[in-house]
Amino acid sequence: MKALDLLAPETTRPQLEKDTLRIYEICDGCRRCINLCPSFNTLLDRIDVVDSDVGKLTEADRAKVADECYYCKLCYNHCPYTPPHHYALDFPRLMVAWKRQLAKERGVSWKHRLLAKTDLLGRMARWTAPLMNWTMRQRWLRPVLEGLTGIHRDRQVLSFQTETLDRWMTKRPPPARAGAARGKVALFAGCLVNYQATDVGKATVQVLEHNGIEVVWPEQRCCGMPSFDFGDMDAIKKAAEANVRAFKPWVDRGYDIVSPVPSCSLMLKREYPSLRPDDDTAQVAQHTYDVCEYLMRVKRAGHLSEAFVRKPGPVVYQIPCHLRDQNIGFKSKELMEAAGATVRVVERCTGHDGTWGVKTESFDLSMRIAAKAVRDVNEVPAELIATDCPLSGLQLDQAGAASRAGSRARHPIQIVRDAYGIAP
């Protein structure tokens, strides 16, 4: 049976239901993704209840499977039936199609839509950052905020910064450089790094410039990943159009695009080309790199500075799902090892996923997923905990991951910056 373009605007509910049964029958026969995420546990448990007759699954069953998907995309790489196999199975895309369908039928609360508008929230928070950060730390206020915003009262959040990364980039003096640049990078920081985890962005710029690489800041907006939570494909396409339009001229001038956030680099590399199959988008995707991936290319070319002045201690490194989906190997591990660290890798999802782990409806499930990652992290006697995703780091910290140094989880690029002896 030919696979359906699940996210085409003209796809009808009967067509979606028909292709869903096709995919569920394949999943039932395979079962390779059992225990990979809550969606598959729910799906396969319900299939067992109906004795593998997927046609007997209820509307509530299908809705729960979709609601529990947080688009980690681990199942895509895990699946033996993805394209070019003739089954052309794309389970994450199926889940987004159902999220879009359910959003049409059930509606989406204004709270959830607001949470997806990360650029708007970041711009607002910049002017009130001290007050907002103080408010989020007050336990007695959190139940009220939960009712107003839909953010679970126990969810820890990254602090907003009064000086965003783009303002830091604009205000700082041009770096001194001896000779021609060894590379040219257009930085795609993402809203999370621009407004909250700004030090990750600063470390990215500092390490790149330390290695003789020119860094510029093009106009940019949120990559669109949060809109997957309710299948708002129009919003994602608009984000793709804006970012491709902003970055393509830099690619034409010989710049590579580098991002320190795996979700953002995944969007530019994988998601945009599937939504905008044109030459400009393809060029942007082909020149996009995760920051550690890019620096390992610099190392292979023989240009990475090895003048490390501080050897990192043992590191336990949790590799985020959206980095695993890029199929680039363990570049962050390799870079930290180049800086002198001994690194143990943990391949466990932390279950935060942007806004999914924030919402009252999914917070408890999110923390249960995190507990498994924390268990694996805490089994490694490391001085440092590292992860490329600031939200994964936050999740590990909140769920009880512990380092011998008592420090919070850090991005690998921050660990490499410290190894160079560069001041934050």
C-alpha positions in Angstrom: 0.0 0.0 0.0 1.4 3.4 -1.0 2.2 5.7 1.9 0.1 8.9 2.3 1.6 12.4 2.6 0.2 12.7 6.1 0.8 16.4 6.4 -0.5 17.5 3.0 -3.2 20.2 3.6 -5.7 18.1 1.5 -5.4 15.0 3.7 -8.8 14.0 5.1 -9.6 12.3 8.3 -10.6 9.0 6.6 -7.4 9.0 4.7 -5.4 9.6 7.9 -7.3 6.8 9.7 -6.6 4.4 6.9 -2.9 5.1 6.8 -2.8 4.9 10.6 -4.2 1.4 10.5 -1.5 0.5 7.9 1.2 1.8 10.2 -0.1 0.3 13.4 -0.3 -3.1 11.8 3.4 -2.8 10.8 4.3 -1.6 14.4 2.4 -4.6 15.8 4.4 -7.0 13.8 7.7 -5.4 14.6 7.5 -4.1 18.2 11.1 -2.9 18.0 10.1 0.4 19.7 8.6 -1.1 22.8 9.7 1.0 25.9 11.2 3.6 23.6 8.6 6.2 24.7 5.1 6.4 26.3 3.3 6.5 22.9 4.6 3.1 21.9 3.9 1.5 25.3 0.3 2.8 25.1 -0.1 1.7 21.5 1.3 -1.8 21.9 -0.5 -2.4 25.2 -3.8 -1.4 23.6 -3.1 -3.5 20.5 -2.6 -6.5 22.9 -6.0 -5.8 24.5 -7.8 -6.0 21.1 -5.8 -9.1 20.1 -3.9 -7.3 17.4 -7.0 -6.2 15.6 -5.9 -2.5 15.1 -9.3 -1.7 13.7 -10.8 -2.1 17.2 -8.6 0.7 18.7 -10.8 3.5 19.9 -10.7 7.2 19.3 -9.5 7.6 22.8 -6.7 5.1 22.1 -5.5 7.0 19.1 -5.7 10.4 20.9 -3.7 9.1 23.8 -0.9 7.8 21.6 -0.7 11.2 19.9 -0.9 13.2 23.1 2.0 11.2 24.6 4.3 11.8 21.7 6.8 14.6 22.3 8.5 14.4 18.9 11.8 13.0 20.2 12.1 11.2 16.8 14.0 8.3 18.3 11.6 5.9 16.7 12.5 7.1 13.2 16.1 6.0 13.4 15.1 2.9 15.3 12.6 1.8 12.7 13.6 -0.6 9.9 10.8 0.5 7.6 11.5 4.2 7.1 12.1 5.5 3.5 13.5 4.2 1.2 11.7 1.0 2.4 8.5 0.6 0.4 6.5 0.8 3.6 7.8 4.4 3.9 6.9 4.4 7.6 7.3 7.7 9.4 5.8 7.4 12.9 6.8 11.0 14.1 5.1 12.4 11.0 2.0 10.3 11.8 1.9 11.7 15.3 2.1 15.3 14.0 -0.7 14.6 11.6 -2.9 13.4 14.5 -1.9 16.4 16.6 -3.0 18.6 13.8 -6.3 16.7 13.4 -7.0 16.7 17.1 -6.3 20.4 17.3 -8.9 21.0 14.6 -11.5 18.8 16.5 -10.7 19.7 20.1 -9.2 23.1 19.7 -6.0 24.4 21.3 -6.1 26.5 24.4 -4.7 30.0 24.2 -2.3 29.0 27.0 -0.7 26.3 24.8 -0.6 28.6 21.8 1.1 31.2 23.9 3.8 28.8 25.1 4.7 28.1 21.5 5.3 31.8 20.8 8.8 31.7 22.3 10.1 34.8 20.5 7.2 36.8 21.8 7.7 35.5 25.3 11.4 36.1 25.2 11.0 39.7 24.0 8.4 40.4 26.7 10.5 38.7 29.4 13.6 40.7 28.5 12.1 43.9 30.0 10.8 42.2 33.1 13.4 39.4 33.6 14.2 40.1 37.3 10.5 40.2 38.2 9.5 37.2 36.1 12.4 35.1 37.4 11.6 36.1 41.0 7.9 35.2 40.5 8.7 31.7 39.1 10.8 31.0 42.2 7.9 31.7 44.6 6.3 28.4 45.6 3.2 30.2 46.9 2.6 31.9 43.6 3.1 28.9 41.4 -0.4 27.4 41.7 -1.8 30.8 40.6 0.6 30.8 37.6 -0.3 27.3 36.8 -3.9 28.3 36.4 -3.0 31.4 34.3 -0.3 29.9 32.1 -0.7 26.1 32.1 2.9 25.7 33.4 3.0 23.0 36.1 3.6 24.4 39.5 6.6 22.2 40.1 8.3 22.8 36.7 11.6 24.5 37.0 12.3 26.9 34.2 15.5 28.5 32.8 15.9 32.1 33.9 15.3 34.9 31.4 18.2 37.3 30.8 18.1 41.0 30.6 20.9 41.0 28.1 20.0 38.7 25.2 22.6 37.0 23.1 21.9 39.2 20.1 22.4 42.3 22.2 25.7 40.9 23.6 26.8 40.2 20.0 26.0 43.7 19.0 27.6 45.5 21.9 30.9 43.5 22.1 34.0 44.9 20.3 35.2 43.1 17.2 37.6 40.3 18.1 41.3 40.7 17.4 42.3 38.2 14.7 45.8 37.5 13.3 45.5 36.7 9.6 42.6 35.6 7.6 39.7 33.8 9.2 39.9 30.0 9.1 36.2 29.7 8.6 33.0 31.8 8.5 30.0 31.0 10.6 26.5 32.4 10.7 25.2 31.6 14.2 21.7 30.3 14.6 21.3 30.4 18.3 17.6 29.6 18.7 15.2 31.4 21.0 16.2 29.3 24.0 19.8 30.4 23.8 19.0 33.9 22.8 16.7 34.7 25.7 17.6 32.2 28.5 20.7 30.0 28.1 22.7 32.9 26.8 26.0 31.6 28.2 25.8 28.6 25.8 25.7 31.0 22.9 28.5 33.1 24.3 30.7 30.0 24.8 29.9 29.0 21.2 31.1 32.3 19.9 34.1 32.4 22.1 35.3 28.9 21.2 34.8 29.5 17.5 36.6 32.9 17.5 39.4 31.3 19.6 39.9 29.0 16.7 40.1 31.9 14.2 36.6 31.6 12.9 34.5 34.6 12.0 31.1 34.6 13.6 28.1 36.8 12.4 24.6 37.1 13.7 21.9 37.2 11.0 18.4 38.1 11.6 16.5 35.1 12.9 13.5 33.8 14.7 12.4 30.6 16.5 13.0 27.5 14.4 9.4 26.5 14.8 9.9 23.3 16.7 7.4 24.2 19.5 4.6 24.3 16.9 4.9 20.5 16.4 3.1 20.2 19.8 -0.2 20.8 18.1 0.6 20.2 14.5 0.6 23.9 13.5 2.3 23.3 10.1 1.5 26.8 8.9 3.5 28.3 11.7 6.4 26.0 11.1 6.4 26.8 7.4 6.4 30.5 8.1 9.4 30.0 10.4 11.2 28.0 7.8 10.5 30.7 5.1 11.8 33.5 7.3 15.0 31.7 8.5 15.8 30.4 5.0 15.4 33.9 3.6 17.7 35.3 6.3 20.4 32.7 6.1 20.6 31.8 2.4 22.5 35.1 1.5 25.2 34.2 4.1 25.5 30.7 2.7 26.0 32.3 -0.8 28.8 34.3 0.7 30.6 31.2 1.9 29.3 31.0 5.5 28.3 27.8 7.3 25.4 27.8 9.7 26.1 26.6 13.2 23.7 26.1 16.1 24.5 25.0 19.7 20.9 23.6 20.1 20.2 20.2 18.6 16.5 20.9 18.0 17.3 24.0 16.0 20.0 22.3 13.8 17.6 19.4 13.3 14.9 21.7 12.0 17.2 23.4 9.5 18.8 20.1 8.4 15.9 17.8 8.3 12.5 19.4 8.8 12.7 22.5 6.6 13.7 20.5 3.5 10.7 18.2 3.9 8.4 21.2 4.2 10.1 23.4 1.6 11.6 21.2 -1.1 13.4 24.0 -3.0 17.0 24.8 -3.8 17.4 27.6 -1.2 16.2 25.4 1.6 18.4 22.5 0.5 21.4 24.8 0.4 20.7 26.0 3.9 20.3 22.5 5.2 23.5 21.3 3.5 25.5 24.0 5.2 24.0 23.6 8.7 26.0 22.0 11.6 25.8 21.4 15.2 28.5 23.4 16.9 30.5 20.3 18.1 30.1 18.7 14.7 31.5 21.8 13.1 34.4 22.0 15.4 35.3 18.4 14.8 35.4 19.3 11.1 37.8 22.0 12.0 39.9 19.5 13.9 40.0 17.0 11.0 41.3 19.9 8.8 44.1 20.4 11.3 43.0 23.8 12.5 41.6 23.2 15.9 43.6 24.8 18.6 45.0 22.3 21.1 46.2 24.9 23.6 44.0 23.6 26.4 45.1 24.9 29.8 42.6 23.1 32.1 41.9 19.4 31.7 38.2 18.7 32.4 37.5 16.0 34.9 35.5 12.8 34.1 32.3 13.7 32.2 29.0 11.8 31.9 27.4 13.0 28.7 23.7 12.6 27.9 23.2 12.8 24.2 19.9 14.6 23.3 17.4 12.8 21.1 17.4 15.5 18.4 21.2 15.1 18.1 20.9 11.3 17.8 18.4 11.8 15.0 21.0 13.7 13.0 23.1 10.6 12.6 26.4 12.5 13.0 27.9 10.2 15.7 29.2 11.5 19.1 30.9 14.7 18.0 30.4 16.4 21.4 32.0 13.4 23.1 34.9 13.6 20.7 35.4 17.3 21.2 35.4 17.0 25.0 37.9 14.2 24.7 40.1 16.3 22.4 40.1 18.8 25.3 41.4 16.1 27.7 38.2 14.8 29.2 37.3 11.2 29.8 33.6 10.8 28.7 30.9 8.2 29.3 27.8 8.4 27.1 24.3 8.0 28.3 21.7 7.4 25.5 18.6 8.1 27.5 15.9 10.6 26.7 15.2 13.1 29.5 11.6 13.7 28.4 11.5 17.5 28.6 10.8 18.3 24.9 10.3 22.0 25.0 6.7 22.9 26.0 5.6 19.2 26.4 7.3 18.7 29.7 6.2 22.1 30.9 2.5 21.6 30.7 0.3 20.5 33.6 -1.0 17.6 31.5 2.4 16.0 30.8 4.7 17.2 33.5 4.4 14.0 35.7 5.0 11.7 32.8 7.9 13.9 31.7 9.5 13.5 35.1 9.0 9.7 35.1 10.9 9.6 31.8 13.7 11.7 33.3 14.1 9.4 36.3 15.4 6.7 34.0 18.0 9.0 32.5 19.0 10.2 36.0 19.5 6.7 37.1 21.9 6.0 34.3 23.7 9.3 34.8 24.1 8.8 38.5 25.7 5.3 38.0 28.7 7.1 36.4 31.1 8.6 39.0 31.8 11.7 36.9 32.8 15.2 38.0 30.8 16.9 35.3 27.4 16.3 33.6 27.1 17.4 30.0 24.3 17.6 27.5 23.9 19.7 24.3 20.3 20.6 25.1 19.8 23.3 27.8 16.3 21.9 28.6 17.8 18.4 29.0 20.3 19.8 31.4 17.5 21.5 33.3 15.5 18.3 33.4 18.5 16.3 34.7 19.1 18.9 37.4 15.5 18.9 38.5 15.2 15.1 38.5 18.2 14.7 40.7 21.3 14.0 38.5 24.4 14.5 40.7 28.0 15.2 39.9 30.9 14.8 42.3 31.6 18.5 41.9 28.0 19.3 42.7 27.7 21.3 39.5 24.7 21.6 37.3 24.6 20.1 33.8 26.6 22.0 31.2 26.7 22.2 27.5 29.9 20.5 26.0 30.9 23.8 24.4 31.0 25.4 27.9 33.3 22.6 29.1 35.5 23.2 26.1 35.6 26.9 26.7 36.7 26.3 30.3 39.4 23.9 29.0 40.8 26.7 26.9 40.8 29.0 29.9 38.5 31.5 28.3 36.7 33.7 30.8 32.9 33.5 30.5 
